[in-house]
Amino acid sequence: MDAFYASVEQLDNPDLRGKPVAVGGGGERGVVSAASYEARKFKVRSAMSGVLAKKNCPHLVFVKPRFERYKEISQKIRAIFYEYTDLVEPLSLDEAYLDVTQNKKGNPSASLIAKEIRQRIFDELHLRASAGISNSKFVAKIASDINKPNGQKTIPPEEVLSFLEELPIEKFFGIGKVTAAKMYSLGIFKGLDLKEKTEEFLIQHFKKSGSHYYKIVRGIQRNEVKPNRLRKSVAAEHTFAKNLTSEIFMLEKLKKISEELEHRLHKSKVSGKTVTLKIKYSDFKTQTRSKTLPYFVKDKTILYETVKELLFQEKVMNSVRLLGIAVTNLNIHSKEIEKAIDIQLKFEF
């Protein structure tokens, strides 16, 4: 979806249409969750502080997020997807992978299916969507950003390798700013540069990720669209109106967060073995500390005692603006998914 949260707000409130809109908080402690395309022209981006966003765009309009509304519309969008295929893998409220190799409409063209779905979303929900079409999730994901907003891009199988060779290295999945900087220092700036390196060279410099980079630049990705994605974590966190400087105040907040997390774990009917404490400092640097227990937990008392131990594991060197607790290594089991047959997708693009 294109600027989903902001677009929903503009849909529901005609006065916001055509104006730069940010979903989130515009105060001293606020953070932008999503920005309309009108706001993006002023370099307003998600995860940006509200103060900086307002500085970039003085006439920016802030609205509070309404996640229940976003979820309601997201479910309607997915209902449209399921009319074409049952192989839908949601990534978030506003994004999903669809495998339309064998679709319910009997349409042999993935590009035409994408165009039809986008048109239906607009006709029925009055929202814009973009799409990427290719023979792997990785390439389709990249393609979906090329003609945003309200567009689509197809990378047919015979063009995938040349497309990847010209792709800037920072666009590859799993390559963030730090890894990209390291690749630059090794003379790797785009896919072709990466492709010229041996697997041994990449493993030497990037360890296990080296094999991933070696394969993906050659178009080797066999990840299926998984309609039943398993939940990997349950978390709760809180950003404070004023920075916390004392561990005593931090413990008070962590106790409340533990209670909220216990509620979410019970609601999700899961528990987990690994407890992680998240600390975001006033300079926006983030630190995590984890401990894996020998048993599954979801009790607020055990959660609190564990993060208390993690908090005092080392001294907190700066004032704190956010604390969070996450539980991973969950007790979720699923049947083994049948292995994919190693063949090219056999339909026209």
C-alpha positions, 0 to 999 in steps of 0.5 A: 500500500502507498503511504498506508496509514497517512492515506487512510487518514486522508481518506477518512478526513477530506480536510487532510487531502493534498496536505502533508500529513504525518501519523504519530506525535509532533511533540518533543517526544513524538516520532513519525509512524508514517508520512503522506507523499505530500510530506515526503517531498519535505524529507519527512520519513517514518521513524523521524522525530516529530521535532525534526519533521516539523522543522523540515515541514513547518505546515505538517499536520500530525494525526494520532494513529488509529491501528484498529482502523488500519487493521480493519481496512487491511483485512478488507484488502487481504479479502481481495487477495484471497479471491485470487490465491490462498498463498498470501504471506502478510508482512505487515498491515500494508504489505504482503507476498502473493504466489499466483502461479496457480491462481483462482482466476485462471489468469496466466499473467502475473502482471495483469493480476497485479493490475487488476488487484490494484484497481479493485483496491482503488475501486472498493476502498479508494486507496492506492497500491503498488506492486512488484512482479517477478519469480522470487520474493526478493526481486518482487519486493525490490520491484514494488518500490520502483514505480511507487506511488500507484504503479507496478514493475515487472522483472521477467525471469530472463531479465532478473540477472541483468537487473540484479547486476545493476542494482545498488548494493544497499538495495539488496536484502540484508545489507544495511548501512554498516554492511554497505559501508564495508562493501564500499571499502571492498570495492563493491558498489552494485550487484555486478561488483558483488557477483565478481567476488567468490563465495569464499571471499564473501564468507571471509569478510561477512561470515555466514551472510557471505553465502547469502550474498553470493546466492542472491546476486545470482538470483538463487532464492527458493523461499516459498510464499508462506501463508501461515507465518509463525509469530516470532516475538511478543513485545511491549515498550514505552517512550517516556515524556521525560528521559529517565536518569535513575534505575529506580524509575526505570524499574517502575516503568519495567514493572508496568511494561511486564504487566502489559506484556503478560496481557499480550502473551495471554491474549496470543496464547503463547509463552517464550524462553528468551527475554530481551530488554530494549533500551533507547537512550536520549541520543537515540542509540539502542541497546538490547540485553537478552537472557534465555531461560530453561523454561517457557514464561509469560508470568509478569513477575518472572518477566520483571525479575529477568529484565531487572537482572538484565538492567543491572547487568551493566551500568546505564551510561546515559538518560533513557527515552524508551524501555521495552521488553520482548519475548522470543523463542516462542512455544509455537509449533507447525507442520513441516512445509513441503519442500519446493520443487526447484523449477522456474515459475511456468507462466507468462509475465 
